[in-house]
Amino acid sequence: MEISGGILNSKTPIFGQKLYVIVIATIVVVLAVFSIIFVFLSLKWRSKRSSIGVKRGPGILPLVFQEISEVQASDKVQATEEVDENSKAIVLVGAVARIVEIDSESKKRSSESNESSLTQCESSSALSASTDDMGNSAWGRWYSLRELQIATNQFCDENVIGEGGFGIVYRGVLSDGSVVAVKNLLNKKGQAKKEFKVEVEAIGKVRHKNLVGLIGYCAEGAQSLLVYEYVDNGNLEQWLHGEVGPVSTLTWEIRMKIAIGTARGLAYLHEGLEPKVVHRDVKSSNILLDKKWNPKISDFGLAKLLGSEKSYVTTRVMGTFGYVSPEYASTGMLNEGNDVYSYGVLLMEIITGRIPVDYSKPPGEVNLIDWVKGMITSRRGEELVDPLIDVHPPSRVLKRMLLVCLRCVDLDADKRPKMGQIVHMLEADEFPYHVSPRPTG
């Protein structure tokens, strides 16, 4: 570019340079400064976007737990139940939990920017679910510890309605007058957080009339609590083996209603969900009853998720003595067949009124399965019916029920029926006393 004459060609006192040179240099410098500022702001904006983490609020659970380990059928290696608790979070989508990576710095920023009153937990990841403006998640409502303390009268002994190895269950009355069951999980070396995660994964969004519904949760500091619907008529164990008098309140019709409802609930867990849920602790004390004798399966603390591509999971052997299938007890290889076996024992318990293992009985009757098999072999099946039942079932109905029992506890797990098949077998005689009127002539 050549410039001649005029004021632009005159010399200036700045290093003796001509005016047009100074103008061009100034323009270049200004453009360079603007370019640097633009690049800086762009990088800062991108960094800010990438730092957005999982927001925490009243409906989002700040906890991290162990991942449920799964092993393929061809894999003989013991599945691990440990994961890095500093880098993963469980995200619930239906009953399916998937693991997502969350940067620790992102979590810190997002938690600081949130104005929720939720107390920060010791863990560094979050169990996330979609929430609405009322603090309700897709699978339950968030409750403050203070709310549940008031509801249970400070978790007083008078409100205890159940107690197990993983926690204590209290009856509670919320501020709106609704009655709930509050499970306060015992924090034994992180076991409470593990059970918390397992129960939420297993039944977080499941709704079935024969499964106890999860209403919400509380997680503050070291406290982990689950809030369930309240089932107001005790559990099956109490009605079978408690002080019930000379005649059991559980008639044969009621017992069959309980047996069929429980089978439907298990069939839904095994065949109506993906991944399927293996309860792993089916027993009479985990079958809650409402006033109309509808059964509801509870206590999913030992449950395992089993994807369709898996034939079993390998775990530490857990369950209740007398209900656990022999192949699971010896190998730790778990699938829905273990629930089927446990259900067979439960059905025997319903029919006979006896517990699975009773050392007060004479030799040969201590183990319920062995006793039932022996009585059937000796053609004494009629004597198996609980003597506290006032009206015994017809012989053909009893035979059908005992056949279901035997098929469920078959030592060859492959020969056991699926829970859906068991439901059909039981429903065939759901109304066994209906008699068609004789034709008049």
N, C-alpha and C positions, 0 to 999 in steps of 0.2 A: 504494500500500500504506500503510495507516494503522496505526500501532502506538501504544497508549496504556497508561499505567500500567506498573507492574512495573520490574524492573531494566533492561530494554532501553530504557526511556524516560528513564533517568537520564543526567545529563550526565557527560561525561568530561573529563579535563584536556587531551585532544588537540583543540586549537583550539576547546574548549568545545562540541564536537559530542556529540550523544547517542550512547549505546552502539550502538543498532541501525544508525545511519548508518555507524559505524566498521566494524561486522561486514559490512554489505553491501559497503562499499568494498573491504574486505580480500578478500572472495570474488571480486569482479570482477577485482581485480589478480592474484590467484592464477590464475584462469581464463585471463586474458590472457597471463600468463607461460607457462603450459602450452601454449597455442595457438601461441605464437611458437616454443617449443622443438620442438613436433611438426612444424611447417612446415619448420624448419631441418633436422631429421633426415631428413624426407622428401626434401628437395632434395639433401641430401648423399648419400642412398642411391641416388637416381636417377643422380646424377653419377658415383657409383662404378660402377654397372652400365654406363653408357654408355662408361666408359673402358676396359672390357675389350677387349683387342685380340687379335691372333693370337699364340698362345703359341709359344715357340720351344723346341725340345728336340732330342735326338739324331735324331729322325726328321723334323724340319722344316727346310727349307732357307732360310736367310736371305740371299736374293739377289734382285736385281731386274735385269731385262734389257729389251731392246727388244721391243716388240710386233711380231708378224708382221703386216705390213700386207697387206690384201686389196683388190682393185679389181674392181668389177662390170664386166660385159662392155661396158656402155654408157659406162663411165667411162674417159676417155683420159688422165686426169691421172696423172702418175708417183706411185706409192704411196710414202709416206714410211716410213722404217724407224726413226724416232726417236719416243720417247714420254717423258713426264715420269718420270724415274727416281725422283722423290721422293714419288710419290703413288699408285703402283699395285703390285699383286702378282699373280702368276700362280697360279691354283688349278687343279690337275689333277683332272679327273673323266673317267676313261678316257683317251682320247687327246685330249680336248677341254679346252682351257685357257680360262678366262674371267678377266677382269680385275675385281678388287674394290678399292675404295678403302679405304685404311687410314690413319687419323689418326696423324700422326707422334708425338704425345704418348702415344697409346694404345700404340704399338709400344714406346716407351721404358719405360713402366710394366710392360707384360707381359714384356719381356725381363729387367727387373730382378727381377721376382718369380719367374722360372723358375730352378731350381737346376741346369740342364743345364750340362755342361762344354763345350758347343759354343762356340767362339770367335766373337765378333761380327764380321760382315763389314762392309766399307766401305759397302755399299749400305744403303738405308733401307727396303726392302720385303722381303717374304718370299714364297718359293715354298712353298706349303702343301700338305700331303697328310695323310690320316688315318694315325695311327700306333698301334702297339701297345706293350705294356710293354717289348718287347725293342729298341725303337728302330727298328723296321721300318716303312716307309711302305707305302702301297698300291702303290707302283711301285718300291720298292727299299729297301735298308738304308742307314742312315747309317754311314759309317766315319770314324774320326778320321785326321788326317794322319799321326799317329804309327804307326797300324796299317798304313797303306799304305807308309810308308817302310820299315818292317820287312819287309813282304811282298815288296817289290821290291829289298831290300838297298840302301836309300838311292837308289833310282832309278839303279842302276849301268848302265853301257853294255852289260854282258854280258846284261842282261835286256831290252834293246830288241828288240821284235819287229815294229815298224812305225813309220813316221815320215811326217808329212804337213805341209801348210801350217798346220794348226790345232793340232797337238800331237804328242806322242810317246807311243807305246803300249808298255807294259812287261808282261812276264810277272811275275806275282806269286803267292806261296804264302801264304795266310792262316793264322792260328794254328790253325784246325781242319784244315789240310792240303789244303783245296780250292784248285785252281789257277784264277786269274782273269787277265783282261787289264785293266790299269789305264791309262786314257788321261789323261795330264797335259796339259791344255789350255794353249796358249801365250797369255799375256796381252798381246795386241797391241792397245793402245788400246781395251780393253774387248771385243775380239773373243772372248776366252775365255768371258766371261759370256754373250755372245750365243749362241755355239755350245752352251754348256751348256744354256741354255734351249730352244734348238731341238731338241737331241737328246732332252731329257726330254719335251718336248711331243710329239715324233714317235713315240717308242717307249717312253715311260715305263711304260705298262701293257699294251703290246702283247706278246702271246705267240704266236709262230708258228714252226714248225720251220725255216722258211727265212729267218728274221730273227734276227740276233744279239740275245740277250736282255740287257737292262740289269738288273744285279743291285743296284747301289746307287751312292752318290755320296759325295763329300767336298767340303766348302766351308769353308775356314778362311782368314781374311784374304784375301789376294789369290790364294790357291790354289783352283783349280777342277778337280776330278778326277771321272772317271766310271769305274765298275767294271762290266765286262762279263763274260759267260761266256767262257771260254777255248776257242777253236777251234784244235785241235792239229795241223792239217795244212797250214798256209800258206794262200796265196791263189791264185786262178786265174791271175793274171798270172805268178806264179813257175813254175807247172806248164806253162804254155803257152810262155813265152819264156825260161825259165831254162836252165841246163845240164842237159838231160834225157837226153842220149845219142842214139844213132842211131835208137832207137825210143821214141816217147812212151809214158809210163805211162798217159796219158789215152787209153784206147781210145774208139772211137766210142760204145759203150754208156755209158761213164762221161761223155763229153762231153754226150750227150743227157740223162743224169740231172741233170747240172749245169744245162743249159739249161732243163729243165722245172721244176726246183726253184726256180731264180731267177725264172722267169715266175710261178710260184705265189706267191712272196713279194711280187712287185710287184703282182700281181692283188689280193692281200689289202690292200695299202696303198691301192690305188686304189678298190677296190670293196667292201672289207669293213670300212671304218672311216668314221666321220663325225665331224669333217670328214676327207676323204681326205688322204692324205699323198703329196706329189710328192717323190721322193727327190732329184732334180736332179743326181746325180753317179753314175749307174750306169756302172760300168767294171769291168774284170777284177780290178784290185787291191782293189776293194771287195767282191769275192765270196770269202768265206772258206770253207774246205773242212775237213770233219772226216775221220776215218780211213775212213769208209765212203763218202766222196765226196759227202756231202750238202752242198749249198751254203747259205750263210747270208749274207744281204745285211748289210753293215755301213756304218758311217760316215754318220750322218744329220745331220752338221753343216751341210749346205746345204739340208736338207729344208724344204719349205713346206707349210702346211696350207691346204686349199682346201675351203670349205664347199659344200654342195649348191646353194646359190643363186648361186654364183660360177662363171663359165666359165673364168676365168683369174686369175692374180695378176700384177701388173707389178712386176718386181724388177730389181736390178742383175744383169747377165748374169754368171752364175757356172757353173762346171763344168770339164770337162777337154776340151782341144782334141781334135777328132776324134770326140767323142761327142755334142756339143751340136747340137740340131736347128737348121737354118738360120733358121726363123722366130723362134725364141727368141733366137738370136744377133743378129738384126737389129732386133727390136722390144722384147725384154725381157719379152714376154708369155708367161707360163709356165702350162702345165697338164700333165695326165698324158701328153699326146701327146709331150712332150719325153722322158719316161722311155721311151715306146714306141720312139721313134727311137734312143735310146741303147741300148736292148735289141737292136734290129736290128743295130746296129754290133757289139755284144757277141757276138751269134749268129754273125755273119760271122767274127769273131775266133776263136770256138770251132771253127768248121768249117775255116778256112784255116790257123790257127796264126800269122796275121800281125797285127801291131799296126795300129791305125787309120790312122796316118800314119807312113810309113817312108821317109825321104829317102835311104836307102841303096839303095833299089830303082830300077830303070830308069824313065824317063819313062813315064807311063801306068799304073804300078803303085804310085806313091807313095801315092795315096789309096785306101784299101781299098774304099770304096763304089764308086768309079769303076771300079776294076779288076774287082770282082765283076760289076757290071752289064755291062761290056764282054765278059767271058768268057761270061756267060749269053747275051748277044746273039749271040755267035759260036758258040754251041752247044758250048762247051768247059767246061761246068759240072763235068764229072767231074775236070778238072784243078785245081779249086779246093780239093779236099780236102787237108788238111795231109799232106805227104809223110812225116811221122814217124808217121802212123797205120799200123799194120801191116796191119790188115784194113779195107778200105774198105766203106762202107755200100752196100746195094743202090741201084740207080739211082733207083727210084721214091721211096725214102726221102730221098735227097739232093735230089731235085727238090722234094719237099715242104718241106724245110728252107730251100732257097734261095728258094722262093716266100714263105715267112714273112719271110725277111730283106728281100726287095724290098717287101713290103707295109708292114713296119715303118718303112722309110726313105723312104716315098713323100713327095715334096716337098709334096703337098697333105695337110696335117695331118688334114683331115676324112676322108680315105680310109684312114687308118691304123686297124688293128683295135684294140679294147680288149685289155688284158692278159688278161682272162678268156677272150676269144675265142682269143687266141694259145695259152693253155694247152690248150684243146680241140684246136686244130690240131696241137700237138706231141704230145699224148697219143694221138692217133689212131694214131701209129706208135711208141708207147712200147716195144712189144715186136715190132720189125719182123722178127725172125729166126724167129718161131714158124712152123713148117710143119706143117699138119695131115697126119696119116698117110694114105696112100692106101688106099682100101678094097680088101680082098682078095677075089677072086672065084674 
